[in-house]
């Protein structure tokens, strides 16, 4: 990609004041084909006002209708002959035709606009350079060339689609682009190896932006300024002046660069007269990448070649991997993991809460979409930079699926398809050719076919023990924690091994045996079998359940002020977040109106909050309700009131769950009984006289299903009453 610099002449021209525009424009045409000009689309400027509008909307360049239009500010040379007006466009030779060059002026100002329209006529790279024919640059004593004012680069594909490839393909140079960019990226941002400062000043306040005198410029150099100030037809406009200052990395290392705004006076007395924008940069990859504090760059490389894995994202779908960030808070507490889907390679992940005072761990896990690669062991490198940014590199092993027709299954049809393709059958197309590259050499030949047949035979020769029970609605995912988890043909290690599942893969529990909580029936790459969810110590898990018990809250209503101790015993999940903090239980003083005072710190609460992760409970959906998403609110109000929640409790339940449910087409809802209460036991002292525990499990559905209606029970409050509600989303 070629990048063109904005010269000092551009900065001077772009900051010229735009005049009143109520009189007729004075066009100066340099186009040889007036018919071509007449047939140009409406978005091409045709007078001074439309040139101003173009600059405010698009900046210098815009592409549409197979045309490139450049609108460039100039200074009218009044009182001189017409042939001294304007700049010239110097395009790459033989790539297209200039359809228009006109200059739009105004009688009240020397500001004018050169408007160029260029039409590419063939595939290739195009440079469009604006030159001043009246200013000569001596290259040799015998040769003089016009002085270059600015340049823009484009590429044209075989269908003559045009893409801008210079820095202004993403860097704003107009007011509308400036507003959109700052809204998304803030006043200080980075892209690749560029640092971008977006500044705004008001002359009436005596504003002045200057670089900090302490800037060292050892690893980063100043590159250019882009003026995005709104151009308006008003000589007395007192709007803001918006400029962007861009730096480029030149050497690996660290660099801290600041710009400072000083003001003589600000209208808001609480607003400081000094404002500083700082970019604390870590420069990596031979000055090709800059990271700011809180940013994490994630790279995925081939374990055999150490080359980046090429990913072409045509649909903005995720790359197929998720980054988990965790932090050990001490005392056995692990913060809820921050989970981010990766949609490129490499990916830049921005964290707003990445503290310098905490030690974080990162690991990669695989979703179900990506094919042909699996995670190798643990991450190969996690580097924390001095500015509290991270550079992560994960290694992936190429493991072809064989599913060349991309129908989600590897079978004899895939082998036949590859065989026909190798025999050059005219009507054969491999949807996913990489799935058959068993030799991992980016070529398909008879050796790949032989290995593919061998893999298919192994798949066909894998009988398995049927489970006693199949699960229709399983927890969303189970993440494999052990590298090389063995898939057996039966629920015992004496059975034959069918496959080895890499760490980070995601599987589902689809069946289980009666009276056996150590083995689950699952499917991995068209192979059905059994995995042991604990190691031999029966304590250490080989998989983690991604289901959660979300926001159970506990209300306490004694008949009089009472000191209460509450303990929670989870048998099929791990406690995650609690509030107030759970220290071998909660000790609170409870009041009849439900108010709670935590004895540990004196804080006041309405309820006790907890949630859990790695939830292994097999929820019961034998009975329930299938409810349209749009009917969720009325359904919950009816059922929760019937079961005995007060209006306040019911409202808090609905406020939490309704946003997660009402936008689904349908929800399969079942209120859990012993399945839940046996896995999350409450021990309360003194013992309550009445206890209501409402736990809703639901499954989002695309289509309605028939299910036997669940018979719910009503609840009567007597004496010391305890009420709990919570829920879980099931895939």
C-alpha positions as CSV (number, residue, x, y, z in Angstrom):
1,X,0.0,0.0,0.0
2,X,1.3,3.4,-0.9
3,X,0.9,6.2,1.5
4,X,1.0,9.8,0.5
5,X,2.0,12.6,2.9
6,X,0.0,15.8,3.3
7,X,2.4,18.6,2.6
8,X,2.7,22.0,4.2
9,X,1.0,23.5,1.2
10,X,-2.1,21.3,1.8
11,X,-2.3,22.5,5.4
12,X,-2.1,26.1,4.3
13,X,-4.7,25.7,1.6
14,X,-7.1,23.7,3.7
15,X,-7.2,26.3,6.4
16,X,-8.3,29.1,4.0
17,X,-11.4,30.9,5.1
18,X,-14.5,30.0,3.1
19,X,-16.6,33.0,2.1
20,X,-20.2,34.1,1.8
21,X,-21.8,32.2,-1.0
22,X,-24.9,34.1,-2.1
23,X,-23.6,35.3,-5.4
24,X,-23.0,33.2,-8.6
25,X,-19.9,31.1,-8.8
26,X,-17.3,31.7,-11.4
27,X,-16.3,28.4,-13.0
28,X,-13.1,28.0,-14.9
29,X,-13.3,24.8,-17.0
30,X,-10.3,22.7,-18.1
31,X,-12.3,19.7,-19.4
32,X,-12.0,19.0,-23.0
33,X,-15.3,17.1,-23.2
34,X,-18.2,19.3,-22.2
35,X,-20.6,16.4,-22.8
36,X,-18.8,14.3,-20.3
37,X,-19.2,17.1,-17.7
38,X,-22.9,17.4,-18.4
39,X,-23.5,13.7,-17.8
40,X,-21.6,13.5,-14.5
41,X,-23.7,12.4,-11.5
42,X,-25.3,14.9,-9.2
43,X,-22.8,14.4,-6.3
44,X,-20.0,15.9,-8.4
45,X,-19.7,19.6,-7.4
46,X,-21.0,21.9,-10.1
47,X,-20.6,25.3,-8.3
48,X,-18.9,26.9,-5.3
49,X,-21.6,25.9,-2.8
50,X,-21.7,22.2,-3.8
51,X,-17.9,22.2,-3.6
52,X,-18.1,23.5,0.0
53,X,-20.7,20.8,0.8
54,X,-18.5,18.1,-0.8
55,X,-15.5,19.1,1.4
56,X,-17.6,19.0,4.6
57,X,-19.1,15.6,3.8
58,X,-16.3,13.7,2.1
59,X,-13.1,15.7,2.5
60,X,-10.8,15.8,-0.4
61,X,-11.9,12.6,-2.2
62,X,-15.0,10.5,-2.9
63,X,-15.6,7.4,-5.0
64,X,-18.9,6.5,-6.6
65,X,-20.3,5.5,-10.0
66,X,-16.9,4.3,-11.1
67,X,-15.4,7.8,-10.7
68,X,-12.9,9.5,-8.4
69,X,-13.6,13.1,-7.5
70,X,-11.0,15.3,-5.8
71,X,-12.0,18.7,-4.5
72,X,-9.0,20.7,-3.4
73,X,-8.8,24.2,-1.9
74,X,-6.8,26.7,-3.9
75,X,-6.2,30.5,-3.9
76,X,-7.7,32.5,-6.8
77,X,-5.1,34.7,-8.4
78,X,-7.3,37.7,-9.0
79,X,-6.2,40.3,-11.5
80,X,-4.0,37.8,-13.4
81,X,-4.7,36.1,-16.7
82,X,-7.0,33.0,-16.8
83,X,-4.2,30.6,-17.8
84,X,-2.5,31.2,-14.4
85,X,-5.5,29.8,-12.5
86,X,-5.4,26.4,-10.7
87,X,-3.5,23.3,-10.1
88,X,-3.2,20.3,-12.4
89,X,-3.8,16.6,-11.9
90,X,-1.0,14.3,-12.7
91,X,-2.3,10.7,-12.9
92,X,-0.5,7.4,-13.3
93,X,0.2,7.0,-17.0
94,X,-2.3,5.0,-19.1
95,X,-4.7,4.0,-16.3
96,X,-7.7,6.2,-17.2
97,X,-9.0,9.5,-18.3
98,X,-9.6,12.9,-16.6
99,X,-13.2,13.8,-17.3
100,X,-13.3,17.2,-15.6
101,X,-11.3,19.9,-14.1
102,X,-13.1,23.1,-13.0
103,X,-12.3,25.8,-10.6
104,X,-15.1,27.3,-8.6
105,X,-14.5,30.8,-7.2
106,X,-16.4,33.5,-5.4
107,X,-16.2,37.3,-6.0
108,X,-15.9,38.1,-2.3
109,X,-12.9,35.9,-1.4
110,X,-9.7,34.5,-2.8
111,X,-10.7,31.0,-1.7
112,X,-11.5,28.7,-4.6
113,X,-11.8,24.9,-5.2
114,X,-10.2,22.8,-7.9
115,X,-12.6,20.0,-8.8
116,X,-11.1,17.0,-10.6
117,X,-13.0,14.0,-11.9
118,X,-11.0,10.9,-13.0
119,X,-12.3,7.7,-14.5
120,X,-10.1,4.5,-14.2
121,X,-10.3,2.4,-17.3
122,X,-8.4,-0.7,-16.3
123,X,-7.2,-2.8,-13.4
124,X,-4.2,-1.7,-11.4
125,X,-2.8,0.8,-9.0
126,X,-3.4,4.5,-9.6
127,X,-1.6,7.6,-8.1
128,X,-3.4,10.9,-8.6
129,X,-1.0,13.7,-7.7
130,X,-2.1,17.4,-7.6
131,X,0.7,19.7,-8.8
132,X,1.2,23.4,-9.1
133,X,2.3,24.1,-12.7
134,X,3.5,27.6,-11.7
135,X,5.9,26.3,-9.0
136,X,8.9,24.3,-10.4
137,X,11.1,21.8,-8.4
138,X,14.5,21.4,-10.0
139,X,15.5,17.7,-10.0
140,X,18.5,18.3,-12.3
141,X,19.8,21.4,-14.0
142,X,18.3,20.1,-17.2
143,X,14.9,19.0,-15.9
144,X,12.2,20.8,-13.9
145,X,9.0,19.2,-12.6
146,X,5.8,20.9,-11.2
147,X,5.7,21.1,-7.4
148,X,3.6,18.3,-5.9
149,X,0.9,19.7,-3.6
150,X,-0.8,16.4,-2.5
151,X,-1.3,12.9,-3.7
152,X,-3.8,10.1,-3.4
153,X,-3.5,6.4,-4.1
154,X,-6.2,3.9,-5.3
155,X,-6.4,0.3,-6.5
156,X,-8.8,-0.9,-9.2
157,X,-9.9,-4.5,-9.5
158,X,-10.8,-6.4,-12.7
159,X,-14.5,-5.2,-12.3
160,X,-13.2,-1.6,-12.1
161,X,-14.3,-1.3,-8.5
162,X,-12.2,1.4,-6.9
163,X,-10.7,1.4,-3.4
164,X,-8.6,4.2,-1.9
165,X,-5.4,2.8,-0.5
166,X,-3.6,5.8,1.1
167,X,-3.9,7.0,4.7
168,X,-7.0,9.0,3.9
169,X,-8.9,5.8,3.2
170,X,-9.5,5.8,7.0
171,X,-8.0,9.1,8.3
172,X,-10.7,11.9,8.4
173,X,-10.2,15.1,6.4
174,X,-13.8,16.5,6.7
175,X,-16.0,17.6,9.5
176,X,-18.5,14.7,9.2
177,X,-15.7,12.1,9.1
178,X,-14.0,13.9,12.1
179,X,-17.2,13.6,14.2
180,X,-17.7,10.0,13.3
181,X,-14.1,9.1,14.0
182,X,-13.9,10.8,17.4
183,X,-17.2,9.3,18.4
184,X,-15.8,5.8,17.8
185,X,-12.2,6.2,18.7
186,X,-12.0,9.2,21.1
187,X,-9.4,12.0,21.0
188,X,-6.4,9.7,21.1
189,X,-6.2,6.5,19.1
190,X,-3.9,4.2,17.2
191,X,-4.3,2.3,13.9
192,X,-1.6,-0.1,12.8
193,X,1.6,2.0,13.3
194,X,0.0,5.5,13.4
195,X,-0.9,7.6,16.4
196,X,-3.8,10.0,15.9
197,X,-4.6,13.1,18.0
198,X,-8.0,14.8,17.4
199,X,-8.0,18.4,18.6
200,X,-10.7,21.0,18.7
201,X,-10.2,24.7,19.5
202,X,-12.2,27.9,19.5
203,X,-10.4,31.1,18.5
204,X,-12.7,33.3,20.6
205,X,-11.5,31.5,23.7
206,X,-7.9,32.0,22.9
207,X,-7.3,28.3,22.4
208,X,-4.0,27.1,21.2
209,X,-2.8,23.5,20.6
210,X,0.9,22.7,20.8
211,X,3.0,19.5,21.2
212,X,4.5,19.0,24.6
213,X,8.1,20.3,24.7
214,X,9.0,17.1,26.5
215,X,8.1,14.9,23.5
216,X,11.3,13.0,22.5
217,X,10.4,11.6,19.1
218,X,12.8,8.7,19.3
219,X,10.6,5.9,18.2
220,X,7.7,7.8,16.6
221,X,7.9,10.7,14.2
222,X,5.4,13.4,13.2
223,X,3.8,12.6,9.8
224,X,1.1,15.1,8.9
225,X,-1.8,17.3,9.8
226,X,-5.3,16.9,8.5
227,X,-7.7,19.9,8.8
228,X,-11.3,18.9,9.3
229,X,-12.7,22.3,10.2
230,X,-16.3,22.9,9.0
231,X,-16.3,25.1,5.9
232,X,-19.2,27.5,6.0
233,X,-20.5,30.4,3.9
234,X,-20.1,32.9,6.7
235,X,-17.1,35.2,7.2
236,X,-18.0,35.7,10.9
237,X,-18.6,32.1,11.8
238,X,-17.2,31.3,15.3
239,X,-17.3,27.5,15.2
240,X,-14.6,25.2,16.3
241,X,-11.4,24.5,14.4
242,X,-10.9,20.7,14.2
243,X,-7.5,19.3,13.3
244,X,-5.9,15.9,13.4
245,X,-2.2,15.4,14.1
246,X,-0.7,12.1,13.0
247,X,2.5,10.4,14.1
248,X,4.1,7.2,12.6
249,X,6.3,4.6,14.4
250,X,9.8,4.3,13.1
251,X,11.5,2.0,15.7
252,X,10.4,-0.5,18.3
253,X,10.3,0.7,21.9
254,X,8.2,2.9,24.1
255,X,7.2,6.5,23.5
256,X,4.9,9.0,25.3
257,X,3.6,11.9,23.2
258,X,1.4,14.7,24.4
259,X,-0.4,17.6,22.9
260,X,-1.5,20.5,25.2
261,X,-4.3,22.9,24.7
262,X,-4.0,26.2,26.5
263,X,-6.8,28.9,26.7
264,X,-7.0,32.5,27.6
265,X,-10.6,32.1,28.9
266,X,-13.3,29.4,28.9
267,X,-17.0,30.2,29.3
268,X,-17.4,27.4,31.9
269,X,-15.5,28.4,35.1
270,X,-15.3,24.7,36.0
271,X,-13.6,23.8,32.8
272,X,-9.8,23.9,33.0
273,X,-8.0,26.3,30.7
274,X,-5.4,23.6,30.1
275,X,-6.1,20.2,28.5
276,X,-3.6,17.5,27.7
277,X,-3.9,14.5,25.3
278,X,-1.4,11.8,25.8
279,X,-0.5,8.7,23.8
280,X,1.5,6.2,25.9
281,X,2.7,3.9,23.1
282,X,4.4,0.5,22.9
283,X,5.9,0.1,19.4
284,X,6.2,-3.5,18.2
285,X,6.9,-5.6,15.1
286,X,9.6,-3.6,13.6
287,X,7.5,-0.4,14.0
288,X,4.5,-1.9,12.3
289,X,2.2,-1.9,15.4
290,X,1.4,0.5,18.2
291,X,-0.5,-0.4,21.3
292,X,-2.0,2.0,23.9
293,X,-2.6,1.1,27.6
294,X,-5.4,-1.4,28.0
295,X,-5.0,-2.8,24.5
296,X,-4.3,-6.5,23.8
297,X,-3.1,-7.8,20.5
298,X,-3.9,-11.4,19.8
299,X,-2.1,-13.3,17.0
300,X,-2.8,-16.8,15.9
301,X,0.0,-18.7,14.2
302,X,0.4,-22.2,12.7
303,X,2.2,-24.4,15.2
304,X,4.2,-26.1,12.4
305,X,5.2,-23.1,10.3
306,X,5.0,-20.2,12.9
307,X,3.3,-18.3,10.1
308,X,0.1,-16.2,10.8
309,X,-3.1,-18.1,10.0
310,X,-4.8,-16.3,7.1
311,X,-8.4,-15.5,7.8
312,X,-10.7,-14.0,5.2
313,X,-13.7,-12.5,6.9
314,X,-16.5,-12.0,4.3
315,X,-19.4,-11.8,6.6
316,X,-18.1,-10.1,9.7
317,X,-18.6,-13.3,11.6
318,X,-16.2,-14.2,14.4
319,X,-12.9,-15.9,13.6
320,X,-14.1,-18.9,15.6
321,X,-12.0,-18.3,18.8
322,X,-12.7,-16.5,22.0
323,X,-10.2,-14.7,24.3
324,X,-10.8,-15.3,28.0
325,X,-9.2,-12.8,30.4
326,X,-9.2,-13.7,34.1
327,X,-7.6,-12.4,37.3
328,X,-7.0,-14.1,40.6
329,X,-8.3,-11.8,43.3
330,X,-6.9,-13.8,46.1
331,X,-8.7,-15.7,48.9
332,X,-9.9,-18.2,46.3
333,X,-11.8,-15.7,44.3
334,X,-11.5,-15.4,40.5
335,X,-13.1,-12.4,38.8
336,X,-15.8,-13.2,36.2
337,X,-13.8,-13.8,32.9
338,X,-14.0,-11.1,30.2
339,X,-14.8,-13.0,27.0
340,X,-14.2,-11.4,23.6
341,X,-14.8,-12.9,20.2
342,X,-12.0,-12.5,17.7
343,X,-12.9,-11.4,14.2
344,X,-9.5,-10.9,12.6
345,X,-5.9,-12.2,12.8
346,X,-4.4,-10.4,14.5
347,X,-7.1,-8.8,16.6
348,X,-6.8,-5.8,18.9
349,X,-8.9,-6.1,22.0
350,X,-9.5,-2.9,24.1
351,X,-10.1,-3.2,27.9
352,X,-11.3,-0.2,29.9
353,X,-10.5,-1.9,33.2
354,X,-7.0,-3.4,32.7
355,X,-5.3,-2.5,35.9
356,X,-1.6,-2.1,36.3
357,X,-1.8,-3.5,39.8
358,X,-3.3,-6.9,38.9
359,X,-1.9,-9.9,37.2
360,X,-4.0,-11.2,34.4
361,X,-4.1,-14.5,32.6
362,X,-5.3,-15.0,29.0
363,X,-6.3,-18.2,27.3
364,X,-7.9,-19.0,24.0
365,X,-10.9,-21.2,23.5
366,X,-12.5,-22.4,20.3
367,X,-16.1,-21.9,19.3
368,X,-18.0,-24.4,17.0
369,X,-17.7,-22.4,13.8
370,X,-14.0,-22.6,12.9
371,X,-12.6,-25.7,11.1
372,X,-9.3,-27.3,10.4
373,X,-7.4,-25.9,13.4
374,X,-7.1,-26.8,17.1
375,X,-5.4,-25.2,20.0
376,X,-1.9,-26.5,20.9
377,X,-1.4,-26.8,24.7
378,X,-1.1,-23.5,26.4
379,X,-0.3,-20.1,24.8
380,X,3.1,-19.8,23.3
381,X,3.8,-16.3,24.6
382,X,2.1,-13.6,26.7
383,X,4.1,-10.4,26.9
384,X,3.1,-7.4,29.0
385,X,4.5,-4.1,27.8
386,X,5.7,-1.3,29.9
387,X,2.6,0.8,29.2
388,X,0.2,-2.0,30.4
389,X,-0.7,-3.3,27.0
390,X,-0.2,-7.0,26.0
391,X,1.0,-8.9,23.0
392,X,-0.4,-12.5,22.9
393,X,0.6,-15.2,20.5
394,X,-1.3,-18.5,20.3
395,X,-0.3,-21.6,18.3
396,X,-2.9,-23.6,16.5
397,X,-2.4,-27.1,15.0
398,X,-3.8,-27.7,11.5
399,X,-6.3,-30.6,11.7
400,X,-8.3,-31.1,8.6
401,X,-11.9,-32.2,9.0
402,X,-12.3,-33.8,5.5
403,X,-15.6,-32.0,5.1
404,X,-14.9,-30.7,1.6
405,X,-18.6,-30.2,0.7
406,X,-19.0,-28.2,3.9
407,X,-22.3,-29.9,4.9
408,X,-21.2,-30.3,8.5
409,X,-20.4,-34.0,8.2
410,X,-17.4,-36.0,7.1
411,X,-18.5,-39.1,5.1
412,X,-18.0,-41.1,1.9
413,X,-19.6,-38.2,-0.1
414,X,-16.5,-36.0,0.7
415,X,-14.1,-38.7,-0.4
416,X,-16.0,-39.2,-3.7
417,X,-16.1,-35.5,-4.3
418,X,-12.3,-35.1,-3.8
419,X,-11.6,-38.1,-6.0
420,X,-13.7,-36.6,-8.8
421,X,-12.0,-33.3,-8.4
422,X,-8.6,-34.9,-8.8
423,X,-9.8,-36.6,-12.0
424,X,-10.7,-33.1,-13.3
425,X,-14.5,-33.6,-13.5
426,X,-15.9,-30.4,-14.9
427,X,-18.9,-30.1,-12.7
428,X,-17.1,-30.7,-9.4
429,X,-16.5,-27.8,-6.9
430,X,-14.8,-28.1,-3.5
431,X,-16.6,-25.8,-1.1
432,X,-13.8,-26.1,1.5
433,X,-10.7,-27.5,-0.2
434,X,-8.5,-26.8,2.9
435,X,-10.5,-29.5,4.8
436,X,-8.9,-32.1,2.5
437,X,-5.3,-30.9,2.8
438,X,-4.2,-33.7,5.1
439,X,-0.6,-33.2,4.1
440,X,-0.8,-29.5,5.2
441,X,1.2,-28.3,2.2
442,X,-1.5,-26.1,0.5
443,X,-1.8,-28.6,-2.3
444,X,-4.4,-31.3,-3.0
445,X,-3.2,-34.6,-4.6
446,X,-3.5,-38.4,-4.3
447,X,-1.6,-38.4,-1.0
448,X,-4.3,-36.3,0.6
449,X,-6.9,-38.6,-0.8
450,X,-5.2,-41.7,0.8
451,X,-5.0,-40.0,4.2
452,X,-8.6,-38.9,3.8
453,X,-9.8,-42.4,3.2
454,X,-7.8,-43.6,6.2
455,X,-9.4,-41.0,8.4
456,X,-12.9,-42.0,7.1
457,X,-12.3,-45.7,7.8
458,X,-11.3,-44.8,11.4
459,X,-14.5,-42.9,11.7
460,X,-16.7,-45.8,10.4
461,X,-15.0,-48.3,12.7
462,X,-16.0,-46.5,15.9
463,X,-19.0,-48.2,17.6
464,X,-20.1,-46.8,20.9
465,X,-22.1,-47.6,24.0
466,X,-25.6,-46.0,23.9
467,X,-26.4,-43.7,26.9
468,X,-29.3,-44.5,29.2
469,X,-30.6,-41.0,28.8
470,X,-30.3,-38.5,25.9
471,X,-30.4,-34.7,26.6
472,X,-32.5,-32.6,24.3
473,X,-31.6,-29.3,25.9
474,X,-28.0,-29.4,27.0
475,X,-25.9,-26.7,28.6
476,X,-24.6,-24.3,25.9
477,X,-21.0,-25.5,25.7
478,X,-18.4,-27.5,27.6
479,X,-14.9,-26.3,27.1
480,X,-12.2,-28.9,27.1
481,X,-9.5,-28.0,29.7
482,X,-7.2,-31.0,29.2
483,X,-5.0,-31.2,26.2
484,X,-5.7,-34.4,24.5
485,X,-8.9,-35.4,26.3
486,X,-9.7,-39.0,25.2
487,X,-13.0,-39.9,23.6
488,X,-13.8,-43.5,24.5
489,X,-16.4,-45.8,22.9
490,X,-17.9,-46.4,26.4
491,X,-18.1,-44.9,29.9
492,X,-15.0,-46.6,31.2
493,X,-11.3,-46.5,30.3
494,X,-11.3,-50.1,29.4
495,X,-13.2,-49.2,26.2
496,X,-11.3,-48.4,23.1
497,X,-10.1,-44.8,22.4
498,X,-11.9,-43.2,19.5
499,X,-10.3,-39.7,19.3
500,X,-8.2,-37.2,21.2
501,X,-9.9,-33.8,21.8
502,X,-7.5,-30.8,22.0
503,X,-7.7,-28.3,24.8
504,X,-10.0,-25.4,24.0
505,X,-12.4,-27.4,21.9
506,X,-16.1,-27.0,22.7
507,X,-18.4,-30.0,23.0
508,X,-21.9,-30.7,24.2
509,X,-23.3,-33.2,26.6
510,X,-25.9,-35.1,24.7
511,X,-26.4,-38.1,27.0
512,X,-25.5,-39.8,30.3
513,X,-25.8,-43.0,32.3
514,X,-27.9,-43.6,35.3
515,X,-26.0,-43.2,38.6
516,X,-22.8,-42.1,36.9
517,X,-21.8,-38.4,37.3
518,X,-18.2,-38.8,36.0
519,X,-18.8,-39.6,32.3
520,X,-20.8,-37.8,29.6
521,X,-21.9,-38.9,26.2
522,X,-20.8,-36.4,23.4
523,X,-19.9,-36.0,19.8
524,X,-16.6,-34.8,18.4
525,X,-16.1,-34.5,14.6
526,X,-18.8,-37.0,13.7
527,X,-17.6,-39.4,16.3
528,X,-19.9,-40.3,19.2
529,X,-18.4,-41.5,22.5
530,X,-17.7,-40.8,26.1
531,X,-15.4,-38.5,28.0
532,X,-14.5,-38.5,31.7
533,X,-15.3,-35.0,33.1
534,X,-12.9,-35.5,36.0
535,X,-9.3,-36.7,36.2
536,X,-8.5,-39.9,38.2
537,X,-8.6,-37.9,41.4
538,X,-12.4,-37.3,40.8
539,X,-11.8,-33.7,41.7
540,X,-9.9,-32.0,38.9
541,X,-12.2,-31.3,36.0
542,X,-11.3,-32.0,32.4
543,X,-14.1,-29.8,31.0
544,X,-15.7,-26.6,32.1
545,X,-19.5,-26.1,31.7
546,X,-20.2,-22.7,30.2
547,X,-23.7,-22.5,31.7
548,X,-24.3,-20.1,34.6
549,X,-26.8,-19.7,37.4
550,X,-27.6,-16.1,36.8
551,X,-28.4,-13.6,39.6
552,X,-30.1,-15.7,42.3
553,X,-31.1,-13.2,45.0
554,X,-32.3,-14.0,48.5
555,X,-34.8,-11.8,50.4
556,X,-35.1,-12.2,54.2
557,X,-38.4,-11.1,56.0
558,X,-38.3,-11.9,59.7
559,X,-41.2,-10.9,62.0
560,X,-38.8,-8.8,64.0
561,X,-35.3,-7.5,63.8
562,X,-33.2,-10.7,63.7
563,X,-29.5,-11.7,63.2
564,X,-29.5,-14.2,60.4
565,X,-26.7,-16.5,59.1
566,X,-27.1,-17.8,55.5
567,X,-24.9,-20.5,53.9
568,X,-25.0,-21.7,50.3
569,X,-23.9,-25.2,49.4
570,X,-23.3,-25.8,45.6
571,X,-22.8,-29.4,44.5
572,X,-22.9,-28.9,40.7
573,X,-21.4,-25.4,40.2
574,X,-18.8,-23.0,41.5
575,X,-19.7,-19.8,43.3
576,X,-18.6,-16.8,41.2
577,X,-19.7,-13.3,42.3
578,X,-21.4,-12.5,45.6
579,X,-22.7,-9.2,47.1
580,X,-22.2,-8.5,49.8
581,X,-19.0,-10.7,49.9
582,X,-19.6,-14.3,50.9
583,X,-17.2,-15.4,53.6
584,X,-18.2,-18.9,54.6
585,X,-21.7,-17.5,54.6
586,X,-23.5,-14.2,55.0
587,X,-24.1,-12.7,58.5
588,X,-26.7,-10.0,58.4
589,X,-29.2,-8.2,60.6
590,X,-32.6,-8.5,58.9
591,X,-35.7,-6.3,59.4
592,X,-39.4,-7.1,58.8
593,X,-39.5,-4.8,55.7
594,X,-36.7,-6.7,54.1
595,X,-33.8,-4.3,54.8
596,X,-30.5,-6.1,55.5
597,X,-27.4,-4.7,57.2
598,X,-24.2,-6.7,56.5
599,X,-22.4,-7.2,59.8
600,X,-19.0,-7.4,58.1
601,X,-18.9,-3.8,56.9
602,X,-22.2,-2.2,58.0
603,X,-23.5,-1.8,54.4
604,X,-27.2,-1.8,53.7
605,X,-28.8,-4.2,51.1
606,X,-32.2,-5.2,49.9
607,X,-31.2,-8.8,49.1
608,X,-28.2,-11.2,49.1
609,X,-26.8,-11.7,45.6
610,X,-24.9,-14.7,44.2
611,X,-24.2,-16.3,40.9
612,X,-22.4,-19.5,39.8
613,X,-20.3,-20.7,36.9
614,X,-19.5,-24.1,35.5
615,X,-23.0,-25.2,36.2
616,X,-23.4,-28.9,35.6
617,X,-27.1,-29.3,36.6
618,X,-29.2,-31.2,34.1
619,X,-32.4,-29.1,34.3
620,X,-35.8,-30.7,33.8
621,X,-37.7,-29.8,30.7
622,X,-40.2,-32.6,30.7
623,X,-42.9,-30.1,31.5
624,X,-43.0,-26.3,31.0
625,X,-44.4,-23.5,28.8
626,X,-43.6,-22.4,25.2
627,X,-44.1,-18.7,25.1
628,X,-43.6,-16.2,22.3
629,X,-40.9,-13.6,23.0
630,X,-43.4,-10.8,22.7
631,X,-45.6,-12.4,25.4
632,X,-42.8,-12.9,27.9
633,X,-43.7,-10.0,30.1
634,X,-47.3,-10.9,30.6
635,X,-46.4,-14.5,31.1
636,X,-43.9,-13.8,33.8
637,X,-46.3,-11.4,35.6
638,X,-49.0,-14.0,35.7
639,X,-46.9,-17.0,36.8
640,X,-44.7,-15.1,39.3
641,X,-47.7,-13.6,41.0
642,X,-49.3,-17.0,41.1
643,X,-46.2,-18.6,42.7
644,X,-46.1,-15.9,45.4
645,X,-43.7,-13.2,44.5
646,X,-44.5,-9.7,45.7
647,X,-44.8,-6.9,43.2
648,X,-41.4,-5.5,44.1
649,X,-39.8,-9.0,43.8
650,X,-41.6,-9.7,40.6
651,X,-40.5,-6.4,39.1
652,X,-36.9,-7.0,39.9
653,X,-37.1,-10.5,38.4
654,X,-38.7,-9.1,35.2
655,X,-36.3,-6.2,34.9
656,X,-33.3,-8.6,34.8
657,X,-34.7,-11.4,32.6
658,X,-37.1,-9.6,30.2
659,X,-34.3,-7.9,28.1
660,X,-32.7,-11.3,27.6
661,X,-35.9,-13.1,26.6
662,X,-38.4,-10.8,24.8
663,X,-36.5,-10.5,21.6
664,X,-36.3,-14.3,21.1
665,X,-39.0,-15.7,18.7
666,X,-40.0,-18.2,21.4
667,X,-38.9,-19.3,24.9
668,X,-39.2,-22.7,26.4
669,X,-39.6,-22.0,30.1
670,X,-39.6,-24.5,33.0
671,X,-39.5,-23.5,36.7
672,X,-37.2,-26.0,38.4
673,X,-37.9,-27.9,41.6
674,X,-35.7,-30.4,43.3
675,X,-33.2,-30.5,40.4
676,X,-32.2,-27.0,41.4
677,X,-32.7,-26.9,45.2
678,X,-30.7,-30.2,45.6
679,X,-27.7,-28.6,43.7
680,X,-27.9,-25.3,45.5
681,X,-28.8,-25.9,49.1
682,X,-29.6,-23.1,51.5
683,X,-28.8,-23.5,55.2
684,X,-30.4,-20.6,57.2
685,X,-30.1,-19.9,60.9
686,X,-32.6,-19.3,62.4
687,X,-34.6,-21.6,60.2
688,X,-37.3,-19.8,58.2
689,X,-41.0,-20.7,58.7
690,X,-41.7,-20.4,55.0
691,X,-39.3,-20.7,52.1
692,X,-39.9,-19.9,48.4
693,X,-37.2,-20.7,45.8
694,X,-38.1,-19.7,42.2
695,X,-35.6,-20.8,39.6
696,X,-36.4,-20.4,35.9
697,X,-34.5,-22.3,33.2
698,X,-35.3,-21.3,29.7
699,X,-34.3,-22.2,26.1
700,X,-34.5,-19.7,23.2
701,X,-36.3,-21.3,20.2
702,X,-36.8,-20.3,16.6
703,X,-40.0,-22.4,16.3
704,X,-42.8,-23.2,18.8
705,X,-42.9,-26.7,20.2
706,X,-45.6,-28.7,22.1
707,X,-44.9,-29.5,25.7
708,X,-47.0,-30.7,28.6
709,X,-47.9,-27.7,30.8
710,X,-46.2,-27.4,34.1
711,X,-48.4,-27.4,37.2
712,X,-47.2,-24.7,39.5
713,X,-47.8,-24.3,43.2
714,X,-48.8,-21.2,45.2
715,X,-46.9,-20.0,48.2
716,X,-48.2,-18.7,51.5
717,X,-46.0,-16.5,53.7
718,X,-46.0,-17.4,57.3
719,X,-43.7,-16.2,60.1
720,X,-40.0,-15.7,59.1
721,X,-40.2,-15.8,55.3
722,X,-37.3,-16.3,52.9
723,X,-37.7,-15.8,49.1
724,X,-35.2,-16.5,46.4
725,X,-35.3,-16.1,42.6
726,X,-32.8,-16.8,39.8
727,X,-32.5,-18.5,36.4
728,X,-30.3,-19.9,33.7
729,X,-30.3,-19.7,29.9
730,X,-30.0,-23.1,28.3
731,X,-29.0,-23.7,24.7
